[in-house]
Amino acid sequence: MGAEALRALLGRVRYEVLPAKATEEKVLAHVPRDVVVTVTASPVKGLEPTLALTERLTAHGFRVVPHVPARLLRDDTHLKDVAERLRAAGVDDVFVPAGDADPPAGPYDGALPVLRRLSELGRPFAKMGITGYPESHPLIHDDITVQAMWDKRAHATYIVSNLCFDPRVLGGWIARIRRRDVTLPLYVGVAGPVQRARLLSMATKIGVGESTRFLTRHPSWFLRFATPGGYAPEGLLTRAAETLTAPSAGVAGLHLFTFNQIAETERWRRALLDRLG
């Protein structure tokens, strides 16, 4: 990948963080204000930790994108309350996945009904993101996930892809959704420079078993993870260069899964920008 193209992608990043006890402190210490921070939501802890951290970070001047999983919404009133609370905090962008709560907390079992309801409420958020799956979802057939993106395109404004470690799979998936005329801008999900054990543990938990198997078939990747510096995502970026920079791909930027290794992620990004001049 050319230095200029890679620099451009590294300048359009989003850092995904988990709403843990030390997250606010880590973000304040290490994340520049021009980097978008996205805050996940847990089916165990519910939406409150996500909303509270979002409010605190926006008060510090960050642009924050909270995850609002459909399956964590109790009812229509809860959705309205969440929307009003986020708007009061200055949030204009939300990410709406289906979520993993089983059973759902209320009537919403997928993202599309929530997106439709938000449109009926006057689209309180200027931007709304949805999930894309370059690799097979553990519970949903590929054809259904692609069809879902088509169905959501009238309401959503961008797609965030889940983790993928195989540049050929990533390229094939992007080509496939574009052939289906899903034209929403895409933020490509990339694992930050996390340690091998943490990455594999988290990858398994979030449903990217195919990536885990891919890694086991490529010992050189394991060696890279095993080094003191941990995993370096520029290898994937380089191999996927043609895909990520093609105008037809519609890649808007990178969505970096930090797994709360926030300082390590920002150090890696800064060091790579420095090396690129």
N, C-alpha and C positions, 0 to 999 in steps of 0.2 A: 504494500500500500504506500502511495506517495506520502511524503511527510505532510504536505499541505492538507490532503484529505483526512489524514489521521488526526492532525491538530484540530481540524474543524469538528470531527466527531467528538473528540475529547473536550471540546468547548461547549458541547451540547449534551451534557450528561444529567442524569437524575440518579440520586443516591437513595436506594430503598433501605429503610431502617426499621427495626422492631421496637415497639414501645416498651422497652425495659427500663429498669430503675436508673441506669446511668446514661441512657441515650441522649437526653437533653444536654448533659454536660459534654458528652463526646462531640455532638454536633456543634455546639458553641465553640469548642476548642479547635476543631479541625476543618469544618466545612465553610467555604467561602459563601457569602450571601448571594452570589450569582448562580449557585448550584441549587437546582430544585431538589427538595427532600420529599420523598414519599414515605408514608407511615403505614405499616401493615396492620391488620386486625386479626385477633386470635379467636377461633371458635370457642376456646375455653374461657378466656377473660372477657370476651364481648367487645363492644365498640367503645366503652368509656375510656380505657387507656389511650386508644387511638385519638379520640376527640380531644382529650385533655392535653396530650402532647402536641397535637396540631395547634391548639390555641396558644400554648406557651411558645412554640417555635415561631408562629406568625407574629406574636408580640415582640419577638426578638428581631423581626425584619426578614425572616426567611419566607420564600415562596414554598408553601407546603401543599402536598397532594395527599389527602387521607384516603385510605382504602375504605370503601363502604360496601362490604359483602352483602349480597341480597339475602342470604340465609341467616344473617344476624339481625335483620329488621323484624320487629315484632308485629307491626301492622302499619297501616297508612299513616296514622297519627305519629308513630315513631319516625317514619321516614320524613314527614314534614318537620318534626322537631329537630332531627339531625340536620336537615337542610338549613333551617333557620339558624341553628347554632353555628354552623360552619360559615354561613354568609355573614353573621355578626362578627366572626373572627377575621373576615376579609378573604376567605377562601373562594377562589373562582374556578377551581379545577378539582375534580374528584375522580377516583379510579373505582369502577364498579365491577368486581368479579362476582361470580356466583357464590363463592365461599365454600368452606368445607363442613359447616355445621350440619350434623346429621342426628336427629331430624332438624329441619329449619325452625327457627324461632317463631316464624309466622307464615304468612301466605306466599311469600316470595321464594320460589325454589330455584330461580335463575336470574341472571342480570337483566334480561330483556324487559320483563314486567316493571322492574325498577326504573329502567331508562325511559320507558313509555310514561310512567307516572310522573317522573321529573319533567318530561316534556309537557305533560298536561298541567303541571304546576307552574308553567311559564319559563321552563329552563332556567332555574336559579343559578346554574353554573355555566360559565362561558365554555368550559371544556369538560368533556367526560371521556374517560379512557376505558377500554375493554381489553380482555385477555386474548392472546393468540398462542397457539400450541404448535411450535415447529416439530416437536416430537409428540408421539401419541400420548394423549391424556390417559391415565390409568383406568378411567371409568367411562370415557366417552369416545365413540368412534370418530376418526378423523373427518369423515364426511359431515358429521353433525357439527363439529367445532367450526368448520369452514362455513357451513350454512348459517350457523349462529352469527358469525361475523357479518355475513350478508344481511341478515335480518336486523342487526343492530346498527347498521351503517347510517340509517336515517336519524338516529339519536346521538350516537357517539361521535367524537371528533378525532380520536386517535386510537391506535392499538399498541399494547406493550406485549412483546413476546416473552414467553417463559424461557427458562434456561435451555440452551442447546450448545453442545460441545463439538458437533460435527458440522463443519462449514458446508458440506454437500447437502446434508439434510436441511440446513437453514436456507440455503439457496433455492432448493427445490420447493420448499414450503412458500417462500416469498413469491416465487414464480407462479405457484398454484393459486394463491389468493388473488394475485393481480390478474390472472387469467379469468377468475370468477368476477372480475370487476369490483373487487373490494379495494378501494383507492385511498382509504384513510391513511394518514401519515403513520409511520411505524417507528417505535422505539425498540431497538433490539436489546433483549435481555442478555446480559453478560455477567458471569460471576466475577466478583472482585478478587483481589489477590489474597484469598483465604488459604489457610492451611489445609492440607490434604484430608485429614480426618474430619475436620469440621465441614468441609465442602461435601464430602461423600455422605456424611450423616444427614446434612440438610437436604441434599439432592434427593435422597431416598424419601425423606419425609414429605417433600413438596411434589412428589409424583413425576420425577424424571428418571425413572429406572433405566430407560434406554441410554441416557447419558452415562450412567454408572457403568453399564455394560460396555459402552464404547470406550470408557477409560481403561477398563480391565483388558481390553484388546489392544491397547496402545501403551506399552511399557514406558515409552519415552515421556508420555504425559505424567505417568506416576513418578518418574525420576524428577521431573520438573516440580511436581508438588512436594517432593521430599526434601528439596533444597531448603536451606535456612530461610531464604526469602519467601518461600511459599509459592503458590500458583501465580503465574504472570499472564494475564489475559491477552497481552499483545500478540501471542502466538495465534490465537483464534482470530483476532482482528486482521492479522496479516493474511491468514489463509482464506478469510472470507472477504478479502479486499474488493474483488470484482463485484461481488454481490452487494456489498454495503455502499459502494460508491456509484453504482449504476443509477442513472436518473429514473429508470423505470421501477426501481425497487422502492422508491419513496421513503427512504430511511431518514427520519427527522433527527435522530440522535441515539445515544446509548442509555440504557437503563441498567445501572450497576447494582447488583445484589450484594450489599456489603456484609450481610450476616452479622451486622453490628461491629465488624472490624473496620470502623470508620476512619480512624487515623491511618491505618495501613492502606486503605483504599485511596485516600487523598494524597498520601506520600507517593504512592505508585503513579497516580495521574500526573502529579507535579513533576516527578522525575522523568517520566516519559515525554512530557511537554518540553522539558529542558533539553533532553537529548535530541528532540526534533527541531531545536532552535527557536 
